[in-house]
Amino acid sequence: MGCPSDHLKPEAIPEGEDAAMTVTDALSEEEQEQLRRELEKVEDEIQTLSQVLAAKERHLADIKRKLGVTPLAELKQNISKGFQDVASTNVYRKTSETLSSAGQKASAAISTVGSVITKKLEDVK
């Protein structure tokens, strides 16, 4: 019989290949074969999707070339669209309105101060 502290020691947790072997051991031969077939099917689907994506990207590049869309023109369009998107947000509109209002109030205040200074100068003369 082992020492009483033996049952308090944590069991070694398998890592790497040992962990894979432990999981594989828990699966029946039929389950393992089914998973292998599924793995192969998913890998084939990924390869097919990659090929389709590459073909679509070539087609897209061809269309852009025919339309004369250059990377620079595309960048300008993206920046312009990004600015339009930002400008259409409520936060931007409210901030813009607030700054406009503040600017108008500041202009009025400066104008008033200028008028007062001008009047004082005229009074001094």
C-alpha positions as CSV (number, residue, x, y, z in Angstrom):
1,M,0.0,0.0,0.0
2,G,1.3,3.5,-0.8
3,C,2.0,6.4,1.4
4,P,-1.1,8.4,2.5
5,S,0.2,11.4,0.6
6,D,0.2,9.4,-2.7
7,H,-3.4,10.1,-3.3
8,L,-2.9,13.8,-2.7
9,K,-0.3,14.1,-5.5
10,P,-1.8,15.4,-8.8
11,E,-1.6,12.9,-11.7
12,A,0.8,13.8,-14.5
13,I,-1.1,15.7,-17.2
14,P,-0.1,14.4,-20.6
15,E,1.3,16.9,-23.0
16,G,2.0,16.9,-26.8
17,E,1.9,13.5,-28.4
18,D,1.0,11.8,-25.1
19,A,-2.1,13.9,-24.9
20,A,-3.1,13.0,-28.4
21,M,-2.5,9.3,-27.7
22,T,-4.7,9.6,-24.6
23,V,-7.6,11.2,-26.6
24,T,-7.1,8.7,-29.4
25,D,-7.2,5.8,-27.0
26,A,-10.6,7.0,-25.7
27,L,-12.1,6.8,-29.3
28,S,-13.2,3.6,-30.9
29,E,-11.6,2.6,-34.2
30,E,-14.8,3.5,-36.0
31,E,-14.9,7.0,-34.4
32,Q,-11.3,7.6,-35.3
33,E,-12.0,6.6,-38.9
34,Q,-15.1,8.8,-39.1
35,L,-13.0,11.8,-37.8
36,R,-10.3,11.1,-40.3
37,R,-12.9,11.1,-43.1
38,E,-14.3,14.4,-41.8
39,L,-10.9,15.9,-41.5
40,E,-10.1,15.0,-45.1
41,K,-13.5,16.4,-46.3
42,V,-12.9,19.7,-44.4
43,E,-9.4,20.0,-45.8
44,D,-10.7,19.4,-49.3
45,E,-13.4,22.1,-48.8
46,I,-10.9,24.6,-47.6
47,Q,-8.7,23.9,-50.6
48,T,-11.7,24.3,-53.0
49,L,-12.7,27.6,-51.3
50,S,-9.2,28.9,-51.5
51,Q,-9.2,28.2,-55.3
52,V,-12.6,29.8,-55.7
53,L,-11.4,32.9,-53.7
54,A,-8.2,33.2,-55.8
55,A,-10.3,33.0,-59.1
56,K,-12.7,35.7,-57.7
57,E,-9.8,37.9,-56.8
58,R,-8.3,37.6,-60.3
59,H,-11.7,38.4,-61.8
60,L,-12.1,41.4,-59.5
61,A,-8.6,42.7,-60.5
62,D,-9.5,42.2,-64.2
63,I,-12.7,44.2,-63.9
64,K,-10.9,47.0,-62.0
65,R,-8.2,47.1,-64.7
66,K,-10.9,47.3,-67.4
67,L,-12.6,50.2,-65.5
68,G,-9.3,51.9,-65.0
69,V,-9.6,51.7,-61.3
70,T,-6.1,52.3,-60.0
71,P,-4.9,51.6,-56.4
72,L,-4.5,55.3,-55.9
73,A,-8.1,56.1,-57.1
74,E,-9.4,53.3,-54.9
75,L,-7.6,54.7,-51.9
76,K,-9.0,58.2,-52.6
77,Q,-12.5,56.7,-52.9
78,N,-12.1,54.7,-49.6
79,I,-10.9,57.8,-47.8
80,S,-13.8,59.9,-49.2
81,K,-16.3,57.2,-48.2
82,G,-14.8,56.9,-44.8
83,F,-15.1,60.7,-44.3
84,Q,-18.7,60.6,-45.5
85,D,-19.4,57.8,-43.1
86,V,-17.9,59.7,-40.2
87,A,-19.6,63.0,-41.2
88,S,-23.0,61.2,-41.2
89,T,-22.7,60.0,-37.6
90,N,-24.7,61.8,-34.9
91,V,-21.6,62.5,-32.8
92,Y,-19.9,64.3,-35.7
93,R,-23.0,66.3,-36.5
94,K,-23.5,67.3,-32.9
95,T,-19.9,68.2,-32.4
96,S,-19.9,70.2,-35.7
97,E,-23.0,72.1,-34.6
98,T,-21.6,72.8,-31.2
99,L,-18.3,74.1,-32.6
100,S,-20.2,76.2,-35.1
101,S,-22.3,77.7,-32.4
102,A,-19.3,78.3,-30.2
103,G,-17.5,79.9,-33.2
104,Q,-20.5,82.2,-33.8
105,K,-20.7,83.2,-30.1
106,A,-16.9,83.8,-30.0
107,S,-17.2,86.0,-33.2
108,A,-20.1,88.0,-31.6
109,A,-18.1,88.5,-28.4
110,I,-15.0,89.6,-30.3
111,S,-17.1,92.0,-32.4
112,T,-18.7,93.4,-29.2
113,V,-15.3,93.8,-27.5
114,G,-14.0,95.5,-30.7
115,S,-16.9,97.9,-30.7
116,V,-16.4,98.8,-27.0
117,I,-12.7,99.4,-27.6
118,T,-13.5,101.5,-30.7
119,K,-16.0,103.6,-28.7
120,K,-13.6,104.0,-25.8
121,L,-10.9,105.2,-28.2
122,E,-13.3,107.7,-29.8
123,D,-14.2,108.9,-26.3
124,V,-10.5,109.4,-25.4
125,K,-10.0,111.6,-28.6
